[in-house]
Amino acid sequence: MATPIQAVTTRQAVEQRLRGGGSDVRGLALQAGLLAALLGALAVLLVLVGDILVRALPVLTERPLDFLASTLSSRPANAGIMQGILGSVLLMAFVVVLAFPLGIGAAVYLEEYARDTWPARLIRTNIRNLAGVPSIVYGLLGLALFVSTLGLGKTLVAGALTLSVLVLPIVVITTSEALRAVPMSIREAAFGVGATRWETIREHVLPYAAPGILTGTILSLGRAFGETAPLLMVGAIAGTFTSTAVGDMLSGAYTALPTVVYNWAGQPQDEFRALTAAAIVVLLVVIMLVNASAIFLRNRYDRRW
């Protein structure tokens, strides 16, 4: 009779411990410190965003559509961000076409086909290291490789290739983690009914990992959209589109929304301060929309599965 009573007492003690019973002074102090750090970070963020919104309010209320549709100009009253938005859209189109298929394909090969050998482990380690390299280093790489060696010049194509190389390690890592999260039982069940490796990957593994893959790739696209340093290194400083022809846009001078912010922030006129804040607000809104689309697609695929 004593054994069941002891078992119940032990279970109750464990449940009480798991529920936070008792006084854990160190745990409470750590929790308070973490909460204070979170609140401090949020306070700094709110102050910065609030200051940007206050500075941008005159432009966004007086000429919102004109600000979005106007071209770059040395006169603050006529300056807009249409060329910056167009340049960023073209850059992101190149990134989607180049970086996403290569990154997802590389991750599928490393996780589903490559054996666990030292060359494969070395490649995985190097990819993770490349994901932590500062973006300015990729700008130097783009300047040396795409602009000088390949002779592309300081064009939009060179900038797009540089951004593609920048986000490629991130796409590979996020896709690899999504593939690793797929239960092995799904693969074993597919093999058990006679499916080939490619059929298993195409029909079962990739659809199951799609939420993680989409989330990672779209968030990497948001990072590429906000990058400035690599584009500065490959010529996107004060360039503007002088023609609406796609060929001229790809081979001539170009700009992007982050570089527009960079250029306006260095202008001596006080009127450009409000324009800079308004451009930052537009940039933040675009990045938030990208993140929201990633959440939407992830939830949609989660409900589907």
Secondary structure, 3 states (H helix, E strand, C coil): CHHHHHHHHHHHHHHHHHCCCCCCHHHHHHHHHHHHHHHHHHHHHHHHHHHHHHHHHHHHHHCHHHHHHCCCCCCCCCCCCHHHHHHHHHHHHHHHHHHHHHHHHHHHHHHHHCCCCHHHHHHHHHHHHHHCCCHHHHHHHHHHHHHHHCCCCCCHHHHHHHHHHHHHHHHHHHHHHHHHCCCHHHHHHHHHCCCCHHHHHHHHHHHHHHHHHHHHHHHHHHHHHHCCHHHHHCCCCCCCCCCCCHHHHHHCCCCCHHHHHHHHHCCCCCHHHHHHHHHHHHHHHHHHHHHHHHHHHHHHHHHHC
